[in-house]
Amino acid sequence: MFKVIKTPPEQYGGDMAVYFVRQPTKKGAPKSTCKEAGQVLSRAFEAGDFLAKEEQTLMFYPEKSGKTRKRIKRVLIVGLGKDDFSREIFRKCGGAASLAALKTKARKIIVTIPEIKGFNRSELTECLVEGLFLGAYQFRKYKTNHDNNDEEEESAGIDEIALYAPDAAGVRKGLKRGSGAAEAVGVARDMANEPGNYWTPSRFADYGRELADKYGFKARILSKRDMKRLGMGGILGVSQGSDQPPEMVILEYRTGKKVPTLLIVGKGLTFDSGGISLKPAAGMGDMKYDMSGGAAVLAAMQAIGEERPKRVDIVAIVPATENLPGPSALKPGDVITHYGGKTVEVVNTDAEGRLILADALAYGVDKFKPDAVIDLATLTGAVIIGLGHHRIGMLSNDDKLAGRITHAGERSGELLWQLPLGPEYTKQLKSRVADMKNVGGRAAGTITAAAFLEKFVGDVPWAHLDIAGTAWNYTKKSYVPKGPSGIGVRILLELVRAWR
């Protein structure tokens, strides 16, 4: 999709050329390196139609002159705003360019990398490429295009994005990092977009094997029989109502050096009806997205396989199952026994994510002795009440790890907000018949869910990311489509890249 070229935009001959311009801090119209844009920018500025504000766009159609010169059909000018530039601004402006290309059905575009004084070109390119790639994302697998008379038919997508800079130093490095991260996010979005009758627990297992074969990971898939032998009552209990057997996908990336081990765990609930504690029909179709944490973890492993980090080993675990109200389904009041022996009274079968994560966390900590643990899960509706669809809820038993993740979130544009943990919240989980209940009431629902998981990680530095409010219906951005966002992939990748 991407390539770096030396051919100037005026000689490219594609469907669209894209230029980025800064908003003037003094009087006068915005300036562009596009020779033909000067008069257009001046007239648009005088009319008040284009001030080069952040993500503002202006399109014009160049005159067809010159006998031998190739001609660009369209020129798109994208505003960068004023001088307070950030990684996120370049992502959003790249996304705005791709949205304009999709709208006009431009298949072949050239993007001029802007020069921003004081901003590293490699980093600038990385973020622009993320925005361009993710803004162009579409999921069309099940579109047949039989209705060719549909005037609002979606674009078939962008085939080629050429990157041009008079001095290409740093552009290739930025392209490699940005496209690797964005491709992984696209994979996570694809998994979540798949219908529940296709993306089943066995598909998680198959994809894990594919990654292992491609990148040389060590892979182990725990079957239902393995889970019974190991005493994983959480994932076994949740899966009881489904005819799809549960799977636990385990991948290991090893550097071959004496380095720390990071354990990442993602909730792989491929469809969640709520079980016996049935969810309302309205919106239940979105529950195919309940595996977004697992998707983020496996997609991050794809990027890790490409980049081969040298300072940290990574173990990924995805417990995968469905939660359905079949004749053998868990019932409210049932007691289960998790890996390691803790007993849990299942008060609400719709609080199933913590049950499957508990087995994965306890097993991962016991088996791999990690130096740090992170889990990602669409765990609670309560996080949406507290933080809306704008930030990930984070809870942790280690401030240093939480700080690292917060920094990774800032760099990736996927922001987090840390919530507290403490014994007063754990008390809400007290049960009369078992070691604890799986819910602690409506009050502080996100916190008590994390307090439940905390019981299964011991003293290992651990952080829980509740992505229920951000995995879909995320904050509107040019590079985030409707539906699944693929959130969490770039946080994990940034964290691994910066690991010391």
Buried (B, 14 or more C-beta within 10 A) or exposed (E): BBEBBEEEBBEBBBBBBBBBBBBBEEEEBBBBBBEBBEEBBBEBBEEEEBBBEBBBBBBBEBEEEEEEEEBBBBBBBBBBBEEEBBBBBBBBBBBBBBBBBBEBEBBBBBBBBBEBEEBEBBBBBBBBBBBBBBBBBBBEEEEEEEEEEEEEEEBEBBEBBBBBBEEBEBBBBBBBBBBBBBBBBBBBBBBBBBEBEEBBBBBBBBBBBEBBEEBEBEBBBBEBEBBEEBBBBBBBBBBBBBEBBBBBBBBBBEBEEEBEBBBBBBBBBBBBBBBBBEBEEEEBEBBBBBBBBBBBBBBBBBBBBBBEBEEBBBBBBBBBBBBBBBEEBBBBEBBBBBBBEBBBBBBBBBBBBBBBBBBBBBBBBEBBEBBBBBBBBBBBEBBBEBBEBEBBBBBBBBEEBBEBBBBBBBBBBBBBBBBEBEEEBBEBBEBEEBBBBBBBEEEBBBBBBBBBBBBBBBEBBBBBBBBBBBBBBBBEBBBBBEBBBBBBBBBBBBBBBBBE
